[in-house]
Amino acid sequence: MDPRTKARQLVMQALFQLDVQGSALMAELNDFFIENAPEDVVRKLASEWTRGAWDNVSACDELIANAAIKWKLSRLSMVDKSILRLAVYQLKFCPDMPPKVAINEAIELAKRFGTDKSPAFVNGVLDGVLRKLQSEKKNEEK
């Protein structure tokens, strides 16, 4: 498995755990990454992306809520929400990450860990988020 793909899988799981147990769990995440990824590069990416996504969870959730038309954030499955948080973090805060890669990887996570409707839902929400971010960027450039 590609190191970035493995790191994304760990981040999705870590964000799920943080959502359930709260920020106090952050101190224990390194142990979780060590147990589940022997490769340094995977652990480093997982740690960086998890901390970044969790530090910006409010901004990510706002973008998700605005793009998930007719869905309240509280009604989303925790798996889908964790996948979306990671992808939205990467779309908004990781300029070196190609949007297409972030979205495709999120869809793959949804196929693997979500329901049969998760991939289409994740794709639709992320498409809406990307359009909003691109529109904001164009407005800033004017």
CORLINLIN-V481848 format. One record per pair of residues at least 4 apart in sequence whose ideal C-beta (glycine too) atoms are under 6 Angstrom apart, sorted by the first residue. I is the first residue (numbers start at 1). J is the second residue. Records with the same first field share a line. If there is no record, write none. Layout:
BEGIN
I: J / J
END
This chain:
BEGIN
1: 5 / 6
3: 41 / 42
6: 42
7: 42 / 45 / 46
8: 105
10: 36 / 46
11: 46 / 49 / 50 / 86
12: 82 / 83 / 86 / 109
14: 29 / 50
15: 53 / 82 / 85
16: 78 / 82
17: 21 / 25
18: 25 / 54
19: 78
21: 25
33: 37 / 43 / 46
37: 42 / 43
45: 49
46: 50
49: 53
51: 55
52: 89 / 93
53: 85 / 86 / 89
56: 60 / 89 / 93
57: 61
60: 85 / 88 / 89
61: 73
63: 88 / 129
64: 68 / 84 / 88
65: 73
67: 125 / 128 / 129
68: 125
71: 75
76: 80 / 81
79: 113 / 114
80: 114 / 118
83: 106 / 109 / 110 / 122
84: 88 / 125
87: 102 / 106 / 126
88: 92 / 129
89: 93
90: 94 / 97 / 102
91: 99 / 102 / 130 / 133
97: 102
99: 130
103: 126
106: 122 / 126
107: 119 / 122 / 123
109: 113
110: 114 / 118 / 119 / 122
111: 119
114: 118
117: 121
118: 122
END
